Amino acid sequence: MRKINAIVIHCSDTLATADIGAKEIRAWHTAPPPAGNGWADIGYHYVIRRDGTVEAGRPVDRPGAHVMGYNANSLGLCLVGGRGDCGRPENNYTPAQWAALKALVIGLLKTYPGAIIKGHRDYPNVPKACPCFEVKAWLKKEGLAGA
């Protein structure tokens, strides 16, 4: 089993109206370039749909493809959304997604105690706003700051 020391929160960079999940993201990630990434599987381990449904992505025993240089010992969680109507990054997640994210993080921390939780943008050389909110502040607000 892989040693997991990080949980990384991402967004799908889609509009709030996009009703997508792991199936659609997997298709994007596995399609050959230029339409997709040409990867072997979806890059994330979990996808949280707009209705709060948590879908399995890449098996957790396999490294993801979500933060270059940090995939070997991390899990990738993806919130569907993150793009505003004008095309800019936007924190547009639903209450159901926030509740599902919190429950998922709590569960993962029980399985992987001591894992750090960061947003994609919190890693070096990531020129993205992903996941479009300050993860450290969210953790503190949810009482997970010491997690």
GIWOLIN-V674474 format. One record per pair of residues at least 6 apart in sequence whose C-alpha atoms are under 8 Angstrom apart, sorted by sequence separation. I is the first residue (numbers start at 1). J is the second residue. D is the distance in whole Angstrom. If there is no record, write none. Layout:
i | j | d
I | J | D
I | J | D
This chain:
i | j | d
30 | 36 | 6
31 | 37 | 6
32 | 38 | 4
48 | 54 | 5
49 | 55 | 8
58 | 64 | 7
65 | 71 | 6
83 | 89 | 5
84 | 90 | 5
109 | 115 | 7
120 | 126 | 7
121 | 127 | 7
139 | 145 | 5
140 | 146 | 8
28 | 35 | 7
29 | 36 | 5
30 | 37 | 6
31 | 38 | 5
32 | 39 | 8
47 | 54 | 6
48 | 55 | 6
64 | 71 | 5
82 | 89 | 6
83 | 90 | 5
121 | 128 | 6
28 | 36 | 5
29 | 37 | 5
30 | 38 | 5
31 | 39 | 7
46 | 54 | 7
47 | 55 | 5
63 | 71 | 5
64 | 72 | 7
82 | 90 | 5
83 | 91 | 8
84 | 92 | 7
120 | 128 | 8
121 | 129 | 6
27 | 36 | 8
28 | 37 | 7
29 | 38 | 6
30 | 39 | 5
46 | 55 | 6
47 | 56 | 6
63 | 72 | 5
82 | 91 | 6
83 | 92 | 7
120 | 129 | 8
121 | 130 | 5
136 | 145 | 7
29 | 39 | 6
30 | 40 | 6
46 | 56 | 5
47 | 57 | 7
63 | 73 | 7
64 | 74 | 8
66 | 76 | 6
81 | 91 | 8
82 | 92 | 6
120 | 130 | 6
121 | 131 | 7
29 | 40 | 8
30 | 41 | 6
45 | 56 | 6
46 | 57 | 5
63 | 74 | 7
64 | 75 | 7
81 | 92 | 6
82 | 93 | 7
119 | 130 | 7
120 | 131 | 6
29 | 41 | 7
30 | 42 | 7
45 | 57 | 4
46 | 58 | 7
63 | 75 | 8
64 | 76 | 7
81 | 93 | 6
119 | 131 | 6
12 | 25 | 8
29 | 42 | 5
44 | 57 | 6
45 | 58 | 5
80 | 93 | 8
29 | 43 | 7
43 | 57 | 8
44 | 58 | 6
45 | 59 | 6
79 | 93 | 8
26 | 41 | 6
27 | 42 | 8
42 | 57 | 6
43 | 58 | 7
45 | 60 | 6
60 | 75 | 7
119 | 134 | 7
26 | 42 | 4
42 | 58 | 6
119 | 135 | 6
25 | 42 | 6
26 | 43 | 8
41 | 58 | 6
118 | 135 | 6
79 | 97 | 7
117 | 135 | 8
118 | 136 | 7
45 | 64 | 7
117 | 136 | 8
22 | 42 | 8
44 | 64 | 6
43 | 64 | 5
44 | 65 | 7
42 | 64 | 8
43 | 65 | 4
44 | 66 | 6
42 | 65 | 8
43 | 66 | 5
22 | 46 | 8
22 | 47 | 6
21 | 47 | 6
21 | 48 | 7
21 | 49 | 6
20 | 49 | 7
48 | 77 | 8
50 | 79 | 8
19 | 49 | 7
45 | 75 | 6
46 | 76 | 7
47 | 77 | 6
48 | 78 | 6
49 | 79 | 7
50 | 80 | 6
19 | 50 | 7
26 | 57 | 8
44 | 75 | 7
45 | 76 | 5
46 | 77 | 5
47 | 78 | 5
48 | 79 | 5
49 | 80 | 5
50 | 81 | 8
116 | 147 | 8
44 | 76 | 5
45 | 77 | 6
46 | 78 | 6
47 | 79 | 6
48 | 80 | 6
22 | 55 | 6
43 | 76 | 7
44 | 77 | 6
47 | 80 | 7
114 | 147 | 7
16 | 50 | 8
21 | 55 | 7
22 | 56 | 7
44 | 78 | 7
22 | 57 | 6
109 | 147 | 7
89 | 129 | 6
91 | 131 | 8
102 | 142 | 8
89 | 130 | 8
91 | 132 | 5
52 | 94 | 8
90 | 132 | 6
91 | 133 | 6
50 | 93 | 7
51 | 94 | 7
89 | 132 | 6
50 | 94 | 6
52 | 96 | 4
53 | 97 | 8
51 | 96 | 6
52 | 97 | 4
50 | 96 | 7
51 | 97 | 7
52 | 98 | 8
54 | 100 | 7
50 | 97 | 6
52 | 99 | 7
53 | 100 | 7
49 | 97 | 7
52 | 100 | 5
82 | 130 | 7
48 | 97 | 6
82 | 131 | 7
82 | 132 | 6
48 | 100 | 7
79 | 131 | 8
48 | 101 | 7
67 | 120 | 7
67 | 123 | 8
2 | 61 | 6
21 | 80 | 7
1 | 61 | 6
2 | 62 | 8
20 | 80 | 7
18 | 80 | 8
18 | 81 | 7
16 | 80 | 8
16 | 81 | 5
8 | 74 | 7
10 | 76 | 7
12 | 78 | 6
14 | 80 | 7
15 | 81 | 5
16 | 82 | 7
6 | 73 | 7
7 | 74 | 6
8 | 75 | 6
9 | 76 | 6
10 | 77 | 6
11 | 78 | 5
12 | 79 | 6
13 | 80 | 7
14 | 81 | 5
15 | 82 | 7
16 | 83 | 7
5 | 73 | 6
6 | 74 | 5
7 | 75 | 5
8 | 76 | 5
9 | 77 | 5
10 | 78 | 5
11 | 79 | 5
12 | 80 | 5
13 | 81 | 6
14 | 82 | 6
15 | 83 | 5
16 | 84 | 7
4 | 73 | 5
5 | 74 | 6
6 | 75 | 6
7 | 76 | 6
8 | 77 | 6
9 | 78 | 6
10 | 79 | 6
11 | 80 | 6
12 | 81 | 6
13 | 82 | 5
14 | 83 | 5
15 | 84 | 6
2 | 72 | 8
3 | 73 | 6
4 | 74 | 5
7 | 77 | 7
9 | 79 | 8
11 | 81 | 6
12 | 82 | 7
13 | 83 | 5
14 | 84 | 8
15 | 85 | 7
2 | 73 | 7
4 | 75 | 7
11 | 82 | 6
13 | 89 | 7
16 | 92 | 6
16 | 93 | 7
5 | 112 | 7
4 | 112 | 6
7 | 115 | 7
9 | 117 | 8
5 | 114 | 7
6 | 115 | 5
7 | 116 | 6
8 | 117 | 6
9 | 118 | 6
10 | 119 | 6
5 | 115 | 4
6 | 116 | 5
7 | 117 | 5
8 | 118 | 5
9 | 119 | 5
10 | 120 | 6
4 | 115 | 7
5 | 116 | 6
6 | 117 | 6
7 | 118 | 6
8 | 119 | 5
9 | 120 | 6
6 | 118 | 7
8 | 120 | 6
13 | 130 | 8
11 | 130 | 6
10 | 130 | 6
11 | 131 | 5
10 | 131 | 5
11 | 132 | 8
9 | 131 | 6
9 | 135 | 8
